[in-house]
Amino acid sequence: MKIVTLVKYVPDATGDRTFTDDGTVDREVDGLLSELDEYAVEQALRLADEGDDVEVVALTLGPDDAADAIKRALQMGATSGVHICDDAVHGTDVIGTSALLAAAIGKLEPDLVITGMSSTDGSMGVMGALLSERLGWPALTFGATVALDGRTISIRRDGDVASQTIEAELPAIVSVTDQSGEARYPSMKGILAAKKKPVEEWTVEDLGVDPAGLGFAGSWTAVATTDPRPPKQAGQVVTDADGSGAAAVVEFLSAGKYV
């Protein structure tokens, strides 16, 4: 069995994240494998641990630094990696990205694709559904658990008032939440072994995707303007020396339409 897990290289969420002049996320800052994609890698590796002869391929799209996302997945235990790296990809939105990833998945011919529920930079949470539409595979999204029984994959999706168990026959797309299980930390053995694992680089031409649908010109969406987050302001202090504190709190909540 072959499992492809999508791994995205994103700016470190603990640092200052900004946009460049062309409206794209500044990726010159320190980056790492998206935390939400670590859960996807973990679920792929758990299925590999439970099965026989299971290959886990880490797939990413991005500039040269995006190879670090694959490196982390390999250190965790993935078998190999594929990096879609091409200048023509710069400025591509989620629609074009899904076309490239779908083409790569078609070329890899996996039985299962696992991705995180969203990325920590774009935060759209739609990649699983887009790949499902392009590949014609069922999508099982926002899984809190993942189980495989032969050629049947199932997830438990937790809602506000109930949980659903959803299943489908392979091949399929699965996205997992941050409740699916803590991602393993690479061991020293895994870090050393990752250096010998194969990583392929593919271009747009290798995937046979029309470049007219890529880049800024081919994107369906664009960032119009960006504004920095306003600085934090001091909060309002309510004193109750004369017994008027309760009324002041009610007035504050009412004026702000908090109640």
C-alpha positions as CSV (number, residue, x, y, z in Angstrom):
1,M,0.0,0.0,0.0
2,K,1.1,3.5,-0.7
3,I,0.0,6.5,1.4
4,V,0.7,10.1,0.3
5,T,0.7,12.7,3.1
6,L,0.7,16.4,2.2
7,V,3.3,18.5,4.1
8,K,3.3,22.3,3.8
9,Y,6.2,24.5,4.7
10,V,4.8,27.6,6.5
11,P,6.2,30.6,8.4
12,D,6.7,29.9,12.1
13,A,3.4,30.9,13.8
14,T,5.3,32.1,16.9
15,G,7.1,34.8,14.9
16,D,6.0,37.9,13.1
17,R,4.2,37.0,9.9
18,T,3.9,39.6,7.2
19,F,3.0,39.9,3.5
20,T,5.3,40.9,0.7
21,D,4.6,43.7,-1.8
22,D,3.0,41.3,-4.2
23,G,0.4,40.2,-1.6
24,T,1.9,36.8,-0.8
25,V,3.0,35.6,2.6
26,D,6.6,36.5,3.4
27,R,8.5,33.2,3.3
28,E,11.9,34.7,4.0
29,V,11.3,34.3,7.7
30,D,12.0,31.1,9.6
31,G,9.6,28.3,8.6
32,L,8.8,24.8,9.4
33,L,6.4,21.9,8.7
34,S,2.9,23.1,9.4
35,E,1.9,21.8,12.8
36,L,-1.5,20.6,11.5
37,D,0.3,18.6,8.8
38,E,2.3,16.8,11.5
39,Y,-0.9,15.1,12.6
40,A,-1.4,13.9,9.0
41,V,2.1,12.4,8.9
42,E,1.5,10.8,12.3
43,Q,-1.7,9.1,11.1
44,A,0.0,7.9,7.9
45,L,2.8,6.4,10.0
46,R,0.4,4.7,12.4
47,L,-1.3,3.0,9.5
48,A,2.1,2.0,8.2
49,D,3.0,0.6,11.7
50,E,-0.2,-1.5,11.7
51,G,0.2,-2.9,8.1
52,D,2.7,-4.8,6.0
53,D,4.7,-3.2,3.2
54,V,3.2,0.3,3.6
55,E,5.0,3.1,1.8
56,V,4.5,6.7,3.1
57,V,5.4,9.5,0.6
58,A,5.7,13.1,1.9
59,L,4.5,15.5,-0.9
60,T,5.1,19.3,-0.8
61,L,4.9,22.2,-3.1
62,G,6.9,25.4,-2.7
63,P,10.3,27.1,-3.0
64,D,13.6,25.5,-2.1
65,D,13.1,25.9,1.7
66,A,9.9,23.8,1.4
67,A,12.3,20.8,1.3
68,D,12.5,21.2,5.1
69,A,8.9,20.1,5.5
70,I,9.8,16.8,3.7
71,K,12.9,16.5,5.8
72,R,10.9,16.6,9.0
73,A,8.4,14.0,7.7
74,L,11.3,11.7,6.7
75,Q,12.8,12.1,10.2
76,M,9.4,11.2,11.7
77,G,9.4,8.0,9.6
78,A,8.1,8.7,6.1
79,T,9.7,6.5,3.4
80,S,10.4,9.1,0.7
81,G,9.5,12.6,-0.5
82,V,8.4,14.5,-3.6
83,H,9.0,18.3,-3.9
84,I,7.2,20.3,-6.6
85,C,9.5,23.2,-7.1
86,D,9.2,25.6,-10.0
87,D,9.3,29.4,-10.3
88,A,6.1,29.3,-12.3
89,V,4.3,28.3,-9.1
90,H,4.9,31.6,-7.3
91,G,1.6,33.4,-6.6
92,T,-0.6,30.4,-7.3
93,D,-3.7,30.2,-5.2
94,V,-5.4,27.2,-3.7
95,I,-7.2,26.3,-7.0
96,G,-3.9,26.1,-9.0
97,T,-2.2,24.4,-6.1
98,S,-4.9,21.7,-6.0
99,A,-4.3,21.1,-9.7
100,L,-0.6,20.6,-9.2
101,L,-1.1,18.3,-6.2
102,A,-3.7,16.3,-7.9
103,A,-1.4,15.8,-10.9
104,A,1.4,14.7,-8.6
105,I,-0.9,12.3,-6.7
106,G,-2.0,10.8,-10.0
107,K,1.6,10.2,-11.0
108,L,2.4,8.6,-7.6
109,E,-0.7,6.4,-7.8
110,P,-1.3,6.0,-4.0
111,D,-4.1,4.1,-2.3
112,L,-4.7,6.9,0.3
113,V,-3.9,10.6,0.7
114,I,-3.9,12.1,4.2
115,T,-3.6,15.8,4.9
116,G,-4.1,18.2,7.8
117,M,-7.4,19.9,8.3
118,S,-5.9,23.2,7.2
119,S,-2.6,25.1,6.9
120,T,-1.4,27.5,9.6
121,D,-0.8,30.2,7.0
122,G,-3.7,30.1,4.6
123,S,-6.2,28.5,7.0
124,M,-8.7,27.7,4.2
125,G,-9.3,24.0,5.0
126,V,-10.5,23.1,1.5
127,M,-7.6,21.1,0.0
128,G,-9.1,17.7,0.8
129,A,-12.4,18.6,-0.9
130,L,-10.6,20.1,-3.9
131,L,-8.5,17.1,-4.4
132,S,-11.5,14.9,-4.1
133,E,-13.2,16.8,-6.9
134,R,-10.2,16.7,-9.2
135,L,-9.4,13.0,-8.6
136,G,-13.0,11.7,-8.3
137,W,-12.1,10.1,-5.0
138,P,-14.3,10.2,-1.8
139,A,-13.2,12.7,0.8
140,L,-13.4,11.9,4.5
141,T,-12.7,15.3,6.2
142,F,-11.9,16.5,9.7
143,G,-11.2,13.0,11.2
144,A,-10.5,12.8,14.9
145,T,-9.6,9.1,14.4
146,V,-8.6,7.0,11.4
147,A,-8.9,3.3,10.9
148,L,-8.2,1.0,8.0
149,D,-9.9,-2.4,7.5
150,G,-8.7,-4.0,4.3
151,R,-9.7,-1.5,1.5
152,T,-12.1,0.4,3.7
153,I,-11.0,3.6,5.4
154,S,-13.1,5.1,8.2
155,I,-12.9,8.2,10.3
156,R,-14.8,9.6,13.4
157,R,-15.8,13.2,12.9
158,D,-16.7,15.1,16.1
159,G,-19.3,17.8,16.0
160,D,-20.7,20.1,18.6
161,V,-23.5,17.8,19.7
162,A,-22.6,14.4,18.1
163,S,-19.9,12.3,16.4
164,Q,-20.2,10.7,13.0
165,T,-18.4,7.6,11.7
166,I,-17.8,7.9,8.0
167,E,-16.2,5.2,5.7
168,A,-15.3,4.8,2.1
169,E,-13.5,2.4,-0.2
170,L,-9.9,3.2,-1.3
171,P,-8.6,5.2,-3.0
172,A,-9.7,8.1,-0.8
173,I,-8.7,11.5,0.6
174,V,-8.6,11.9,4.4
175,S,-8.0,15.1,6.4
176,V,-7.4,14.9,10.1
177,T,-7.7,17.3,13.0
178,D,-5.4,18.2,15.8
179,Q,-7.4,15.8,18.0
180,S,-6.3,12.8,16.0
181,G,-3.2,12.0,18.1
182,E,0.0,13.7,19.2
183,A,2.7,13.6,16.4
184,R,5.8,11.6,17.3
185,Y,9.1,13.4,17.8
186,P,11.9,12.3,15.5
187,S,14.4,10.0,17.2
188,M,18.2,10.2,16.6
189,K,17.9,7.1,14.5
190,G,15.1,8.6,12.4
191,I,17.1,11.8,11.9
192,L,20.2,9.9,10.7
193,A,18.0,7.6,8.5
194,A,16.3,10.5,6.8
195,K,19.5,11.6,5.2
196,K,19.6,8.5,3.1
197,K,15.9,8.5,2.0
198,P,15.1,9.5,-1.6
199,V,13.5,12.9,-2.4
200,E,12.5,13.7,-6.0
201,E,12.0,17.2,-7.4
202,W,9.3,17.7,-10.0
203,T,8.5,20.7,-12.1
204,V,5.2,21.9,-13.7
205,E,6.3,20.4,-17.0
206,D,6.9,17.1,-15.3
207,L,3.3,17.1,-14.1
208,G,1.8,18.2,-17.4
209,V,-0.2,21.0,-15.8
210,D,-1.1,24.0,-18.0
211,P,1.0,26.9,-16.6
212,A,-1.7,29.3,-17.7
213,G,-3.7,28.4,-14.6
214,L,-0.7,29.1,-12.3
215,G,1.0,32.1,-10.8
216,F,-0.7,35.5,-10.3
217,A,-2.2,35.5,-13.7
218,G,-3.9,32.2,-13.4
219,S,-5.2,32.6,-9.8
220,W,-8.9,32.9,-9.1
221,T,-8.2,34.9,-6.0
222,A,-5.9,37.8,-5.0
223,V,-5.0,39.7,-1.9
224,A,-6.2,43.3,-2.4
225,T,-4.8,45.0,0.6
226,T,-3.1,44.0,3.9
227,D,-2.9,45.9,7.2
228,P,-0.7,45.1,10.2
229,R,-2.4,43.9,13.3
230,P,-3.2,47.0,15.5
231,P,-1.2,47.1,18.8
232,K,-2.8,46.0,22.0
233,Q,-4.5,48.8,24.0
234,A,-4.9,49.1,27.7
235,G,-8.1,47.6,29.0
236,Q,-10.8,49.6,30.8
237,V,-10.5,49.4,34.6
238,V,-13.8,49.5,36.6
239,T,-13.5,50.5,40.2
240,D,-16.3,49.8,42.7
241,A,-15.5,52.1,45.6
242,D,-18.9,53.7,45.7
243,G,-21.0,50.6,44.6
244,S,-21.3,51.7,40.9
245,G,-19.1,48.9,39.5
246,A,-21.9,46.6,38.5
247,A,-23.7,49.3,36.6
248,A,-20.4,50.3,34.8
249,V,-19.8,46.7,33.8
250,V,-23.3,46.3,32.4
251,E,-22.9,49.6,30.5
252,F,-19.6,48.4,29.0
253,L,-21.0,45.1,27.9
254,S,-24.1,46.7,26.4
255,A,-22.2,49.4,24.5
256,G,-19.9,46.8,23.0
257,K,-22.9,44.5,22.2
258,Y,-21.2,41.7,24.0
259,V,-24.6,40.6,25.5
